[in-house]
Amino acid sequence: MTEGQIGESVALRLMERALDAQGLRHTLPRRTILEVVAGMGHSFTPTELTEQVARRDPHIGRASVFRLLQLLRGAGLVERLHSPDGELYTLCLATEHHHHVTCTVCGRTATFSLEDDDAVGRAVERVGYRMDHHVLQVFGVCPACLQRERPPGRPEAPQ
């Protein structure tokens, strides 16, 4: 199940619980930021998040957005990804070990698991290292963008 399938209301409740766990009050500015994060639907840059929040409430400062983003990251509800254009964040409610694939066209992110995640560790050992942890991030074109790229009547690419 992806974050989009879980829904914004569940994501919002999980983020509110993260505030509770930190002993933070539920203020209107924080609620606004959480609602924007829950509604993003794709990976976002800190600047995009700040702009979206400012559209909802121009009185919420950039520092407030960044502080809450870091709190959500520390709680494991938002993950920082990297892209050729810089730093991205994505709402991530998966609880098991997973990886990300990010669309290079629209920025949408999906999570996936590997059937043999231990293969990464074995590959690292072959070059003499001991792996402490790993981050695997893949870039490609999502199904929706592929569909828009494909001219009418052209068959799908083989998988």
Secondary structure, DSSP 4 states (H G I P E B T S, - for coil): --HHHH-HHHHHHHHHHHHHHTT----HHHHHHHHHHHH--S-B-HHHHHHHHHHH-TTS-HHHHHHHHHHHHHTTSEEEEEETTEEEEEE----S--EEEEETTT--EEEE--TTTHHHHHHHHHTT---S----EEEE--HHHHHHHSPTTPPPPP-
